[in-house]
Amino acid sequence: MQSKHQHSDQYDNASLGLEQVWHFSPAWIPDLNGEDGVTPSGNSQIERFNQNLSNYYDAQAKQFTAISTVRDAQVGYYLELKGHPQIDQKDSADQQFLIISKTFYNQNNLPKDLNEQINRLVEQSHWQLANITTNNSEERQANQLTLQRRNISTAPEYNPLKHRPVAYPQRAKVVGPSGEEIHVDEWGRIKVRFLFTRNEDHSHDGGAGSNDNDTDSAWVDVLTPWAGEGYGARFLPRIGEIVVIDFFDGNIDRPFVVQLNSTLATSVILKRQIAVTGEEKALS
């Protein structure tokens, strides 16, 4: 967790450190010079993350575990606890607890010999069972509740390295300024529009992401089978072509182009020469 302490009243950090940018910037930044068209992270972004994380730890410090046989206890409901020597000394607001999680324990109403046989099989299987016990051994149902003081804000845990969606290869269309056939930067990177984007979802940002031009993405790396300093080969996708996008480390903020995905029908000549290996070039 980053510190919320402000080290200087006269100077506000203009940019984040390398490690912070890597985790919080919304796109792939190989040069970190702000030249790839990505919106850089700022202090407000890192401060908002810090505040959410601080709220999460504050909430954890005010959480309690309780064993109950109340069937109607449900997540999202709150209860007022009475008869506890310490909690009774608190204010009324601190005696109210919100149920934020619930673990069930239910036992079948089976004959004793059959129930014992099932218990032995369960033990032999080494299943991880919830160890919930009550004061009454005859109870066939119970639950374990995680409680939090009702006046404490509920904040979910968020770790940018763990809590991120699973990314799979996707298709995208190569985009660029009007009138250009190939649009790249000095690193050979291109810009794309993902095929799932809709105009109505991007109207708030001038349509960026669905304009079919160079405002639709940051610069995206293009893989090549052979590259080096002063040698190699590049096969740059042209505007309008469909490419396959994958993601470094499975991170949706780190896209790269794997290869082109041709959308043109196979020609008659190619069908006749399916055993011939070669390449066709278009000189421009």
Helices and strands as residue ranges (DSSP letters): H 18-24, H 43-60, E 63-68, E 78-80, G 87-89, G 92-95, E 96-106, H 112-125, E 141-149, E 170-175, E 191-194, G 199-201, G 203-205, E 221-222, E 227-228, E 231-232, E 242-247, G 248-250, E 255-260, H 268-272
